[in-house]
Amino acid sequence: MAVSTNDLKNGMTLDLSEGLFSVVEFQHVKPGKGGAFVRTKLKNVRTGQVLERTYRADEKLEQAIIDKRDMQYLYRDADDYVFMDSSNYEQLAVPSASLGDSSNYLKVGDGAILQLYGDEIVGVDLPASVELTVTETEPGIQGDRVSGARKPATLETGLVVQVPLFVNIDDVIKVDTRTGDYLTRA
């Protein structure tokens, strides 16, 4: 579907010759002399590469329709993650490479929104934070009360985060899915 550069919005996905790009920001410029143009910052949804492009005003670009599906993570099958569509209960096997770092925050029964372009998964929307159990960490030493001291902790998904000294094995902690940082004990 063709869309005018005048109608661009942040988050809109475009199918360009270089690949699939999401609009990060755009600016409509009308100089005193000459025609108006649109400056854009585009991010490749597959690689994360950022491009800056300038287009003439009212130039037509191809918009990519991204299907966002509410899915629930069921189980892991070898190198694939199996999800179930919450609306029609169909199961979908997703290669771990398609999930990227999102797999570090998924545990059985969790929900996620998968972004599909045709049959290809181009993105995963997770909640802002998830609760995960600490499976391995060193015990906090009595008397070690340095302000802001941290230690590494391995979580149930295999993710390693820096946590405060008072966090122990089997504690449930909240982790920010955007940065991978420890937030609080749950």
PyMOL CGO cylinders between C-alpha atoms (Angstrom):
from pymol import cmd
from pymol.cgo import CYLINDER

trace = [
    CYLINDER, 0.00, 0.00, 0.00, 1.52, 3.32, -1.07, 0.3, 1, 1, 1, 1, 1, 1,
    CYLINDER, 1.52, 3.32, -1.07, 1.65, 6.12, 1.49, 0.3, 1, 1, 1, 1, 1, 1,
    CYLINDER, 1.65, 6.12, 1.49, 2.65, 9.76, 1.00, 0.3, 1, 1, 1, 1, 1, 1,
    CYLINDER, 2.65, 9.76, 1.00, 5.70, 11.14, 2.84, 0.3, 1, 1, 1, 1, 1, 1,
    CYLINDER, 5.70, 11.14, 2.84, 3.32, 13.82, 4.18, 0.3, 1, 1, 1, 1, 1, 1,
    CYLINDER, 3.32, 13.82, 4.18, 1.42, 11.09, 6.07, 0.3, 1, 1, 1, 1, 1, 1,
    CYLINDER, 1.42, 11.09, 6.07, 4.43, 9.49, 7.82, 0.3, 1, 1, 1, 1, 1, 1,
    CYLINDER, 4.43, 9.49, 7.82, 4.08, 8.73, 11.54, 0.3, 1, 1, 1, 1, 1, 1,
    CYLINDER, 4.08, 8.73, 11.54, 6.56, 7.46, 14.13, 0.3, 1, 1, 1, 1, 1, 1,
    CYLINDER, 6.56, 7.46, 14.13, 6.46, 3.65, 14.32, 0.3, 1, 1, 1, 1, 1, 1,
    CYLINDER, 6.46, 3.65, 14.32, 5.10, 3.25, 10.78, 0.3, 1, 1, 1, 1, 1, 1,
    CYLINDER, 5.10, 3.25, 10.78, 6.83, 0.45, 8.83, 0.3, 1, 1, 1, 1, 1, 1,
    CYLINDER, 6.83, 0.45, 8.83, 8.01, 0.98, 5.25, 0.3, 1, 1, 1, 1, 1, 1,
    CYLINDER, 8.01, 0.98, 5.25, 9.01, -1.61, 2.65, 0.3, 1, 1, 1, 1, 1, 1,
    CYLINDER, 9.01, -1.61, 2.65, 11.98, 0.02, 0.89, 0.3, 1, 1, 1, 1, 1, 1,
    CYLINDER, 11.98, 0.02, 0.89, 14.38, -1.48, -1.63, 0.3, 1, 1, 1, 1, 1, 1,
    CYLINDER, 14.38, -1.48, -1.63, 17.02, -1.83, 1.14, 0.3, 1, 1, 1, 1, 1, 1,
    CYLINDER, 17.02, -1.83, 1.14, 14.64, -3.80, 3.37, 0.3, 1, 1, 1, 1, 1, 1,
    CYLINDER, 14.64, -3.80, 3.37, 11.95, -3.31, 6.00, 0.3, 1, 1, 1, 1, 1, 1,
    CYLINDER, 11.95, -3.31, 6.00, 12.31, -0.04, 7.95, 0.3, 1, 1, 1, 1, 1, 1,
    CYLINDER, 12.31, -0.04, 7.95, 10.45, 1.54, 10.86, 0.3, 1, 1, 1, 1, 1, 1,
    CYLINDER, 10.45, 1.54, 10.86, 10.12, 5.34, 11.06, 0.3, 1, 1, 1, 1, 1, 1,
    CYLINDER, 10.12, 5.34, 11.06, 11.99, 6.51, 14.17, 0.3, 1, 1, 1, 1, 1, 1,
    CYLINDER, 11.99, 6.51, 14.17, 11.49, 10.22, 13.54, 0.3, 1, 1, 1, 1, 1, 1,
    CYLINDER, 11.49, 10.22, 13.54, 10.52, 12.52, 10.72, 0.3, 1, 1, 1, 1, 1, 1,
    CYLINDER, 10.52, 12.52, 10.72, 10.56, 16.27, 10.11, 0.3, 1, 1, 1, 1, 1, 1,
    CYLINDER, 10.56, 16.27, 10.11, 8.62, 18.17, 7.46, 0.3, 1, 1, 1, 1, 1, 1,
    CYLINDER, 8.62, 18.17, 7.46, 10.78, 21.07, 6.18, 0.3, 1, 1, 1, 1, 1, 1,
    CYLINDER, 10.78, 21.07, 6.18, 9.52, 23.99, 4.07, 0.3, 1, 1, 1, 1, 1, 1,
    CYLINDER, 9.52, 23.99, 4.07, 12.48, 26.18, 3.09, 0.3, 1, 1, 1, 1, 1, 1,
    CYLINDER, 12.48, 26.18, 3.09, 11.89, 29.74, 1.86, 0.3, 1, 1, 1, 1, 1, 1,
    CYLINDER, 11.89, 29.74, 1.86, 13.23, 28.81, -1.55, 0.3, 1, 1, 1, 1, 1, 1,
    CYLINDER, 13.23, 28.81, -1.55, 12.46, 25.56, -3.36, 0.3, 1, 1, 1, 1, 1, 1,
    CYLINDER, 12.46, 25.56, -3.36, 10.05, 22.73, -2.61, 0.3, 1, 1, 1, 1, 1, 1,
    CYLINDER, 10.05, 22.73, -2.61, 9.21, 21.20, 0.74, 0.3, 1, 1, 1, 1, 1, 1,
    CYLINDER, 9.21, 21.20, 0.74, 10.86, 17.95, 1.82, 0.3, 1, 1, 1, 1, 1, 1,
    CYLINDER, 10.86, 17.95, 1.82, 10.71, 15.39, 4.61, 0.3, 1, 1, 1, 1, 1, 1,
    CYLINDER, 10.71, 15.39, 4.61, 13.79, 14.36, 6.62, 0.3, 1, 1, 1, 1, 1, 1,
    CYLINDER, 13.79, 14.36, 6.62, 13.48, 10.90, 8.14, 0.3, 1, 1, 1, 1, 1, 1,
    CYLINDER, 13.48, 10.90, 8.14, 15.40, 8.63, 10.48, 0.3, 1, 1, 1, 1, 1, 1,
    CYLINDER, 15.40, 8.63, 10.48, 14.63, 4.99, 9.64, 0.3, 1, 1, 1, 1, 1, 1,
    CYLINDER, 14.63, 4.99, 9.64, 15.58, 1.83, 11.55, 0.3, 1, 1, 1, 1, 1, 1,
    CYLINDER, 15.58, 1.83, 11.55, 15.94, -1.55, 9.84, 0.3, 1, 1, 1, 1, 1, 1,
    CYLINDER, 15.94, -1.55, 9.84, 13.63, -3.92, 11.76, 0.3, 1, 1, 1, 1, 1, 1,
    CYLINDER, 13.63, -3.92, 11.76, 15.80, -6.96, 10.97, 0.3, 1, 1, 1, 1, 1, 1,
    CYLINDER, 15.80, -6.96, 10.97, 19.31, -5.62, 11.65, 0.3, 1, 1, 1, 1, 1, 1,
    CYLINDER, 19.31, -5.62, 11.65, 18.75, -2.50, 13.77, 0.3, 1, 1, 1, 1, 1, 1,
    CYLINDER, 18.75, -2.50, 13.77, 20.77, -0.35, 11.31, 0.3, 1, 1, 1, 1, 1, 1,
    CYLINDER, 20.77, -0.35, 11.31, 19.68, 3.31, 11.27, 0.3, 1, 1, 1, 1, 1, 1,
    CYLINDER, 19.68, 3.31, 11.27, 19.45, 5.32, 8.03, 0.3, 1, 1, 1, 1, 1, 1,
    CYLINDER, 19.45, 5.32, 8.03, 18.78, 9.00, 7.52, 0.3, 1, 1, 1, 1, 1, 1,
    CYLINDER, 18.78, 9.00, 7.52, 16.89, 9.75, 4.32, 0.3, 1, 1, 1, 1, 1, 1,
    CYLINDER, 16.89, 9.75, 4.32, 15.40, 12.86, 2.75, 0.3, 1, 1, 1, 1, 1, 1,
    CYLINDER, 15.40, 12.86, 2.75, 12.34, 12.62, 0.51, 0.3, 1, 1, 1, 1, 1, 1,
    CYLINDER, 12.34, 12.62, 0.51, 10.41, 15.21, -1.51, 0.3, 1, 1, 1, 1, 1, 1,
    CYLINDER, 10.41, 15.21, -1.51, 7.09, 16.22, -0.01, 0.3, 1, 1, 1, 1, 1, 1,
    CYLINDER, 7.09, 16.22, -0.01, 4.21, 14.06, -1.24, 0.3, 1, 1, 1, 1, 1, 1,
    CYLINDER, 4.21, 14.06, -1.24, 6.56, 11.36, -2.57, 0.3, 1, 1, 1, 1, 1, 1,
    CYLINDER, 6.56, 11.36, -2.57, 4.99, 7.88, -2.46, 0.3, 1, 1, 1, 1, 1, 1,
    CYLINDER, 4.99, 7.88, -2.46, 6.58, 5.09, -0.38, 0.3, 1, 1, 1, 1, 1, 1,
    CYLINDER, 6.58, 5.09, -0.38, 5.42, 1.51, 0.09, 0.3, 1, 1, 1, 1, 1, 1,
    CYLINDER, 5.42, 1.51, 0.09, 3.97, 0.87, 3.56, 0.3, 1, 1, 1, 1, 1, 1,
    CYLINDER, 3.97, 0.87, 3.56, 4.48, -2.59, 5.04, 0.3, 1, 1, 1, 1, 1, 1,
    CYLINDER, 4.48, -2.59, 5.04, 1.53, -4.00, 6.94, 0.3, 1, 1, 1, 1, 1, 1,
    CYLINDER, 1.53, -4.00, 6.94, 2.76, -5.60, 10.17, 0.3, 1, 1, 1, 1, 1, 1,
    CYLINDER, 2.76, -5.60, 10.17, 0.40, -8.11, 11.79, 0.3, 1, 1, 1, 1, 1, 1,
    CYLINDER, 0.40, -8.11, 11.79, 0.68, -7.93, 15.60, 0.3, 1, 1, 1, 1, 1, 1,
    CYLINDER, 0.68, -7.93, 15.60, -0.50, -11.13, 17.27, 0.3, 1, 1, 1, 1, 1, 1,
    CYLINDER, -0.50, -11.13, 17.27, -1.02, -11.70, 20.97, 0.3, 1, 1, 1, 1, 1, 1,
    CYLINDER, -1.02, -11.70, 20.97, 0.78, -14.98, 21.69, 0.3, 1, 1, 1, 1, 1, 1,
    CYLINDER, 0.78, -14.98, 21.69, 1.55, -17.12, 24.73, 0.3, 1, 1, 1, 1, 1, 1,
    CYLINDER, 1.55, -17.12, 24.73, 4.89, -18.94, 25.11, 0.3, 1, 1, 1, 1, 1, 1,
    CYLINDER, 4.89, -18.94, 25.11, 4.21, -22.66, 25.68, 0.3, 1, 1, 1, 1, 1, 1,
    CYLINDER, 4.21, -22.66, 25.68, 7.49, -24.59, 25.59, 0.3, 1, 1, 1, 1, 1, 1,
    CYLINDER, 7.49, -24.59, 25.59, 10.89, -24.93, 23.95, 0.3, 1, 1, 1, 1, 1, 1,
    CYLINDER, 10.89, -24.93, 23.95, 11.40, -27.57, 21.26, 0.3, 1, 1, 1, 1, 1, 1,
    CYLINDER, 11.40, -27.57, 21.26, 15.12, -28.01, 20.45, 0.3, 1, 1, 1, 1, 1, 1,
    CYLINDER, 15.12, -28.01, 20.45, 16.11, -24.64, 18.89, 0.3, 1, 1, 1, 1, 1, 1,
    CYLINDER, 16.11, -24.64, 18.89, 12.51, -23.40, 18.46, 0.3, 1, 1, 1, 1, 1, 1,
    CYLINDER, 12.51, -23.40, 18.46, 10.18, -21.60, 20.84, 0.3, 1, 1, 1, 1, 1, 1,
    CYLINDER, 10.18, -21.60, 20.84, 6.55, -22.73, 20.51, 0.3, 1, 1, 1, 1, 1, 1,
    CYLINDER, 6.55, -22.73, 20.51, 3.89, -20.03, 20.88, 0.3, 1, 1, 1, 1, 1, 1,
    CYLINDER, 3.89, -20.03, 20.88, 0.10, -20.28, 20.87, 0.3, 1, 1, 1, 1, 1, 1,
    CYLINDER, 0.10, -20.28, 20.87, -2.08, -17.60, 19.29, 0.3, 1, 1, 1, 1, 1, 1,
    CYLINDER, -2.08, -17.60, 19.29, -4.45, -16.34, 22.03, 0.3, 1, 1, 1, 1, 1, 1,
    CYLINDER, -4.45, -16.34, 22.03, -7.33, -15.75, 19.60, 0.3, 1, 1, 1, 1, 1, 1,
    CYLINDER, -7.33, -15.75, 19.60, -7.48, -18.97, 17.55, 0.3, 1, 1, 1, 1, 1, 1,
    CYLINDER, -7.48, -18.97, 17.55, -5.22, -21.33, 19.59, 0.3, 1, 1, 1, 1, 1, 1,
    CYLINDER, -5.22, -21.33, 19.59, -2.93, -22.12, 16.63, 0.3, 1, 1, 1, 1, 1, 1,
    CYLINDER, -2.93, -22.12, 16.63, 0.63, -23.04, 17.53, 0.3, 1, 1, 1, 1, 1, 1,
    CYLINDER, 0.63, -23.04, 17.53, 3.64, -21.41, 15.91, 0.3, 1, 1, 1, 1, 1, 1,
    CYLINDER, 3.64, -21.41, 15.91, 7.24, -22.64, 16.15, 0.3, 1, 1, 1, 1, 1, 1,
    CYLINDER, 7.24, -22.64, 16.15, 9.63, -19.67, 16.19, 0.3, 1, 1, 1, 1, 1, 1,
    CYLINDER, 9.63, -19.67, 16.19, 13.40, -20.07, 15.69, 0.3, 1, 1, 1, 1, 1, 1,
    CYLINDER, 13.40, -20.07, 15.69, 15.44, -18.56, 18.53, 0.3, 1, 1, 1, 1, 1, 1,
    CYLINDER, 15.44, -18.56, 18.53, 17.27, -16.33, 16.01, 0.3, 1, 1, 1, 1, 1, 1,
    CYLINDER, 17.27, -16.33, 16.01, 13.97, -14.58, 15.20, 0.3, 1, 1, 1, 1, 1, 1,
    CYLINDER, 13.97, -14.58, 15.20, 13.42, -13.69, 18.86, 0.3, 1, 1, 1, 1, 1, 1,
    CYLINDER, 13.42, -13.69, 18.86, 16.88, -12.23, 19.45, 0.3, 1, 1, 1, 1, 1, 1,
    CYLINDER, 16.88, -12.23, 19.45, 17.42, -11.00, 23.04, 0.3, 1, 1, 1, 1, 1, 1,
    CYLINDER, 17.42, -11.00, 23.04, 13.71, -11.34, 23.82, 0.3, 1, 1, 1, 1, 1, 1,
    CYLINDER, 13.71, -11.34, 23.82, 14.23, -15.04, 24.57, 0.3, 1, 1, 1, 1, 1, 1,
    CYLINDER, 14.23, -15.04, 24.57, 16.15, -14.03, 27.73, 0.3, 1, 1, 1, 1, 1, 1,
    CYLINDER, 16.15, -14.03, 27.73, 12.91, -12.73, 29.25, 0.3, 1, 1, 1, 1, 1, 1,
    CYLINDER, 12.91, -12.73, 29.25, 10.46, -15.49, 28.22, 0.3, 1, 1, 1, 1, 1, 1,
    CYLINDER, 10.46, -15.49, 28.22, 9.32, -18.20, 30.60, 0.3, 1, 1, 1, 1, 1, 1,
    CYLINDER, 9.32, -18.20, 30.60, 6.58, -20.79, 30.10, 0.3, 1, 1, 1, 1, 1, 1,
    CYLINDER, 6.58, -20.79, 30.10, 3.10, -19.23, 30.19, 0.3, 1, 1, 1, 1, 1, 1,
    CYLINDER, 3.10, -19.23, 30.19, 4.27, -15.66, 29.52, 0.3, 1, 1, 1, 1, 1, 1,
    CYLINDER, 4.27, -15.66, 29.52, 2.53, -13.53, 26.92, 0.3, 1, 1, 1, 1, 1, 1,
    CYLINDER, 2.53, -13.53, 26.92, 4.23, -11.60, 24.13, 0.3, 1, 1, 1, 1, 1, 1,
    CYLINDER, 4.23, -11.60, 24.13, 3.11, -9.74, 21.02, 0.3, 1, 1, 1, 1, 1, 1,
    CYLINDER, 3.11, -9.74, 21.02, 4.81, -11.10, 17.89, 0.3, 1, 1, 1, 1, 1, 1,
    CYLINDER, 4.81, -11.10, 17.89, 5.09, -8.77, 14.91, 0.3, 1, 1, 1, 1, 1, 1,
    CYLINDER, 5.09, -8.77, 14.91, 4.73, -10.68, 11.65, 0.3, 1, 1, 1, 1, 1, 1,
    CYLINDER, 4.73, -10.68, 11.65, 5.39, -9.48, 8.11, 0.3, 1, 1, 1, 1, 1, 1,
    CYLINDER, 5.39, -9.48, 8.11, 3.96, -12.25, 5.95, 0.3, 1, 1, 1, 1, 1, 1,
    CYLINDER, 3.96, -12.25, 5.95, 5.33, -15.39, 7.63, 0.3, 1, 1, 1, 1, 1, 1,
    CYLINDER, 5.33, -15.39, 7.63, 8.47, -13.70, 8.99, 0.3, 1, 1, 1, 1, 1, 1,
    CYLINDER, 8.47, -13.70, 8.99, 8.76, -12.52, 12.59, 0.3, 1, 1, 1, 1, 1, 1,
    CYLINDER, 8.76, -12.52, 12.59, 10.26, -9.03, 12.53, 0.3, 1, 1, 1, 1, 1, 1,
    CYLINDER, 10.26, -9.03, 12.53, 9.82, -8.03, 16.17, 0.3, 1, 1, 1, 1, 1, 1,
    CYLINDER, 9.82, -8.03, 16.17, 8.68, -9.00, 19.64, 0.3, 1, 1, 1, 1, 1, 1,
    CYLINDER, 8.68, -9.00, 19.64, 6.86, -6.70, 22.08, 0.3, 1, 1, 1, 1, 1, 1,
    CYLINDER, 6.86, -6.70, 22.08, 7.37, -7.71, 25.71, 0.3, 1, 1, 1, 1, 1, 1,
    CYLINDER, 7.37, -7.71, 25.71, 5.96, -6.18, 28.88, 0.3, 1, 1, 1, 1, 1, 1,
    CYLINDER, 5.96, -6.18, 28.88, 8.14, -3.38, 30.35, 0.3, 1, 1, 1, 1, 1, 1,
    CYLINDER, 8.14, -3.38, 30.35, 9.30, -5.72, 33.13, 0.3, 1, 1, 1, 1, 1, 1,
    CYLINDER, 9.30, -5.72, 33.13, 9.16, -9.44, 33.90, 0.3, 1, 1, 1, 1, 1, 1,
    CYLINDER, 9.16, -9.44, 33.90, 9.50, -11.44, 37.11, 0.3, 1, 1, 1, 1, 1, 1,
    CYLINDER, 9.50, -11.44, 37.11, 12.21, -14.12, 37.02, 0.3, 1, 1, 1, 1, 1, 1,
    CYLINDER, 12.21, -14.12, 37.02, 13.64, -16.47, 39.66, 0.3, 1, 1, 1, 1, 1, 1,
    CYLINDER, 13.64, -16.47, 39.66, 17.32, -16.36, 40.64, 0.3, 1, 1, 1, 1, 1, 1,
    CYLINDER, 17.32, -16.36, 40.64, 18.86, -19.81, 40.09, 0.3, 1, 1, 1, 1, 1, 1,
    CYLINDER, 18.86, -19.81, 40.09, 22.49, -19.06, 40.88, 0.3, 1, 1, 1, 1, 1, 1,
    CYLINDER, 22.49, -19.06, 40.88, 24.34, -16.31, 42.74, 0.3, 1, 1, 1, 1, 1, 1,
    CYLINDER, 24.34, -16.31, 42.74, 27.00, -15.91, 45.39, 0.3, 1, 1, 1, 1, 1, 1,
    CYLINDER, 27.00, -15.91, 45.39, 25.73, -15.39, 48.94, 0.3, 1, 1, 1, 1, 1, 1,
    CYLINDER, 25.73, -15.39, 48.94, 25.95, -11.86, 50.34, 0.3, 1, 1, 1, 1, 1, 1,
    CYLINDER, 25.95, -11.86, 50.34, 28.82, -11.68, 52.85, 0.3, 1, 1, 1, 1, 1, 1,
    CYLINDER, 28.82, -11.68, 52.85, 27.94, -10.47, 56.36, 0.3, 1, 1, 1, 1, 1, 1,
    CYLINDER, 27.94, -10.47, 56.36, 29.41, -7.04, 56.95, 0.3, 1, 1, 1, 1, 1, 1,
    CYLINDER, 29.41, -7.04, 56.95, 29.83, -6.26, 53.23, 0.3, 1, 1, 1, 1, 1, 1,
    CYLINDER, 29.83, -6.26, 53.23, 27.69, -3.14, 53.19, 0.3, 1, 1, 1, 1, 1, 1,
    CYLINDER, 27.69, -3.14, 53.19, 29.29, -1.04, 50.50, 0.3, 1, 1, 1, 1, 1, 1,
    CYLINDER, 29.29, -1.04, 50.50, 26.66, 1.34, 49.15, 0.3, 1, 1, 1, 1, 1, 1,
    CYLINDER, 26.66, 1.34, 49.15, 25.41, 0.23, 45.75, 0.3, 1, 1, 1, 1, 1, 1,
    CYLINDER, 25.41, 0.23, 45.75, 27.52, -2.94, 45.64, 0.3, 1, 1, 1, 1, 1, 1,
    CYLINDER, 27.52, -2.94, 45.64, 26.39, -5.49, 43.04, 0.3, 1, 1, 1, 1, 1, 1,
    CYLINDER, 26.39, -5.49, 43.04, 26.99, -9.15, 42.24, 0.3, 1, 1, 1, 1, 1, 1,
    CYLINDER, 26.99, -9.15, 42.24, 26.11, -11.28, 39.18, 0.3, 1, 1, 1, 1, 1, 1,
    CYLINDER, 26.11, -11.28, 39.18, 23.02, -13.51, 39.35, 0.3, 1, 1, 1, 1, 1, 1,
    CYLINDER, 23.02, -13.51, 39.35, 21.89, -16.14, 36.83, 0.3, 1, 1, 1, 1, 1, 1,
    CYLINDER, 21.89, -16.14, 36.83, 18.13, -16.23, 36.26, 0.3, 1, 1, 1, 1, 1, 1,
    CYLINDER, 18.13, -16.23, 36.26, 15.86, -19.12, 35.26, 0.3, 1, 1, 1, 1, 1, 1,
    CYLINDER, 15.86, -19.12, 35.26, 16.10, -18.17, 31.56, 0.3, 1, 1, 1, 1, 1, 1,
    CYLINDER, 16.10, -18.17, 31.56, 19.92, -18.14, 31.61, 0.3, 1, 1, 1, 1, 1, 1,
    CYLINDER, 19.92, -18.14, 31.61, 20.16, -14.35, 31.65, 0.3, 1, 1, 1, 1, 1, 1,
    CYLINDER, 20.16, -14.35, 31.65, 22.88, -12.92, 33.93, 0.3, 1, 1, 1, 1, 1, 1,
    CYLINDER, 22.88, -12.92, 33.93, 22.11, -9.57, 35.61, 0.3, 1, 1, 1, 1, 1, 1,
    CYLINDER, 22.11, -9.57, 35.61, 23.83, -7.48, 38.27, 0.3, 1, 1, 1, 1, 1, 1,
    CYLINDER, 23.83, -7.48, 38.27, 21.81, -7.52, 41.52, 0.3, 1, 1, 1, 1, 1, 1,
    CYLINDER, 21.81, -7.52, 41.52, 22.26, -6.01, 45.01, 0.3, 1, 1, 1, 1, 1, 1,
    CYLINDER, 22.26, -6.01, 45.01, 24.10, -8.09, 47.62, 0.3, 1, 1, 1, 1, 1, 1,
    CYLINDER, 24.10, -8.09, 47.62, 20.91, -9.00, 49.55, 0.3, 1, 1, 1, 1, 1, 1,
    CYLINDER, 20.91, -9.00, 49.55, 19.41, -11.01, 46.64, 0.3, 1, 1, 1, 1, 1, 1,
    CYLINDER, 19.41, -11.01, 46.64, 19.69, -14.79, 47.18, 0.3, 1, 1, 1, 1, 1, 1,
    CYLINDER, 19.69, -14.79, 47.18, 18.98, -18.00, 45.26, 0.3, 1, 1, 1, 1, 1, 1,
    CYLINDER, 18.98, -18.00, 45.26, 15.21, -18.66, 44.72, 0.3, 1, 1, 1, 1, 1, 1,
    CYLINDER, 15.21, -18.66, 44.72, 14.36, -14.96, 45.11, 0.3, 1, 1, 1, 1, 1, 1,
    CYLINDER, 14.36, -14.96, 45.11, 11.97, -13.63, 42.47, 0.3, 1, 1, 1, 1, 1, 1,
    CYLINDER, 11.97, -13.63, 42.47, 13.16, -10.33, 41.00, 0.3, 1, 1, 1, 1, 1, 1,
    CYLINDER, 13.16, -10.33, 41.00, 11.79, -7.85, 38.46, 0.3, 1, 1, 1, 1, 1, 1,
    CYLINDER, 11.79, -7.85, 38.46, 13.95, -7.19, 35.40, 0.3, 1, 1, 1, 1, 1, 1,
    CYLINDER, 13.95, -7.19, 35.40, 13.50, -4.36, 32.89, 0.3, 1, 1, 1, 1, 1, 1,
    CYLINDER, 13.50, -4.36, 32.89, 13.08, -5.97, 29.43, 0.3, 1, 1, 1, 1, 1, 1,
    CYLINDER, 13.08, -5.97, 29.43, 14.30, -2.87, 27.57, 0.3, 1, 1, 1, 1, 1, 1,
    CYLINDER, 14.30, -2.87, 27.57, 17.66, -2.54, 29.36, 0.3, 1, 1, 1, 1, 1, 1,
    CYLINDER, 17.66, -2.54, 29.36, 18.14, -5.89, 31.11, 0.3, 1, 1, 1, 1, 1, 1,
    CYLINDER, 18.14, -5.89, 31.11, 18.65, -4.18, 34.49, 0.3, 1, 1, 1, 1, 1, 1,
    CYLINDER, 18.65, -4.18, 34.49, 17.50, -5.34, 37.92, 0.3, 1, 1, 1, 1, 1, 1,
    CYLINDER, 17.50, -5.34, 37.92, 14.54, -3.27, 39.17, 0.3, 1, 1, 1, 1, 1, 1,
    CYLINDER, 14.54, -3.27, 39.17, 13.38, -4.73, 42.51, 0.3, 1, 1, 1, 1, 1, 1,
    CYLINDER, 13.38, -4.73, 42.51, 12.51, -7.90, 44.39, 0.3, 1, 1, 1, 1, 1, 1,
    CYLINDER, 12.51, -7.90, 44.39, 9.01, -9.14, 43.62, 0.3, 1, 1, 1, 1, 1, 1,
]
cmd.load_cgo(trace, "trace")
